[in-house]
């Protein structure tokens, strides 16, 4: 960081924690709120809950020791008095707050033991001639060891010495009625007292609009550049030869829906290009993404290239392995299974088959991108539930396919595999526009015929006995049921019904029924055995944890009971509900909940009760959780927006998308400078 010579190494380290590595970064370290120190309020006008600045004389000060050590001072002006209370304080503060000193104190007023008080107000000694501040005082995001005072000085210094050129052409500023960049930055760091503080707080002020637009524009530019760069990279051109693909379609017991046919043609067209495909396949629960992925895999295999299919959990990966093994066996293709739970000998054998090229389809979990796994000739990487993997994990699998094969090189470029990412969690339109603009997106927007809508019922835990009888009745008429519990073992803290306890209870309650149990801590082979037994109809009830959230397909299962549904998120509830309704029988999902319900839980259950469309649920989930959690970005490392909000700023996002295209076409230098200012080196990790 270019900084004054007196800036200490410790300060530089703390600034780096905030993402500030260059002096110019200080300009975009904007306040989270403001304190109004531009006016004084008479003490007798201060109301509880109001944040004000008052001035007066300390008429009493003492350190009390009951019930704990506290400093209490009485501040008096000509209109009245209030108390200043400090739970943590230093000797210097005791001296500052000595009787007779004139003090200016700013903070929130509340009703205390002695009357009106401020707890830990901001205080300083003043005299009759000490001027008031002329601007609102900024409060910045900071970290331990870096005070607001130090941060304000550094930012003020940066504002004095740095010139930030205007990058947005006048044409767009006029069209969108946006103020200048440096003008907006200066105003947000030091807003005048007469500016409506509400417009700063809710970020509706024109200065905030400019900053949010610039951030969205840089994001859109970054993803468009990333998208364009793909056309300069090399991947194998995988022609649709219709050898294996047509053979599979002939033996399937069902026909593809129009939506499935459409998205497969989009994927197939991309695979035929000599540049890497990066396509996101979205489809609601049960829409049939797996068969589309299988056809894409066969197109690569027809061209003698290998395919890797990676899923985030063993149970989902195993379901893919079993389903694809069944589909592809008549074609003479035997997938290889690779997971962390395999025995050392079996893992070595699988790795040898992958490395030699003997196997053309490898299916597994995170184990697929481990160092010891080497692909002979990887042409397509398929990642299911891609948002559950981190950026580095997806990069690691992607890197497995890079090859120096002379026939695939163009100059010094290295060939890389095509990528197909799938998600059964529908992505709201605004998220797709913002965070997936660099990807090509295909959507399966219809369900296969014969899928009956699932009826959803909300039932209190106090009626558990009625639910037991509903399970018994369904199973005795030939149907099967899931009973999902959120925990494996008992939890005294959460007091949730565990899967182990529920399995024992149901076994005792229904001696005439065959009841199985599956959870994440079971041995892999045992999980496969139990799931196979349930699918074959040998088990009538399957007690499970949320490991069955995705990938499980048992058409005869028509009843889903979700225990303690108030503890689960919308996406998870929707995924679990999607495990039933896969056959011709009318299916039912019972959401058992325990009172009292929090407001958030009540809202979630109302949404899932009233909606069956995954995209509608995702839109409302976005409003509840925000983009970071909805996309798994908190875990995956995805760079999120700092200032803009894609829900409330959708109009700005739409404008940014249009301007990004024009800027790249007509103002390429301005586009490059936008990326330098806002993105720096981060764009390399967007959506790999």
ABEGO torsion letter per residue (X at the ends): XBBBAABBAAAAAAAAAAGBABAAAAAABBBABBBBAABBBBAAABBBGBBBBBBBBBABBBBBAOABBBBBBBBBBAAEBBBBBBABBBAAAAAAABBGBBBBBBEBBBBBAAEBBBBGBBBBBBBAABBBBABBBBBBBBBBGBBAAAAAAAAAAAAAABBBBBABBAAAAAAAGBBBAAAAAAAAABBBAABBAAAAAAGABAAAAAAAAAAAAAAAAAAAAAAAAAAABBBBBBBBAGAAAAAAAAABABBBBAAAAAAAAAAAAAAABABBBBBBBBBBBGAGAAAAAAAAAAAAAAAGBBBBBBBABAAAAAAAAAAAAAAAAAAGBBBBBBBAABBAAAAAAAAAAAAAGABABBBBBAAAABAABBBABBABBBBBGAAABBAAAAAAAAAAABBABAAABBEABBBBBBBBBBBABBBBAAAAAAAAAABBBBBBABBBBGBBBBBBBBBBAAAAAAAAAAAAAAAAAGBBBBBBBABABBBAAAGBBBAAAAAAAAAAABAABBBBBBBAABBAAAAAAAAAAAAAGABABBBBBAAAABGBBBAABABBBBBGAAABBAAAAAAAAAABGABABBBBBBBBBBOBBBAAAAAAAAAAAABABAAAAAAAAAAAAEAAAAAGAAAAGBBBBAABBAAAAAAAAAAAAAAAAAAAAABAAAAAAAAAAAAEAAAAABGX
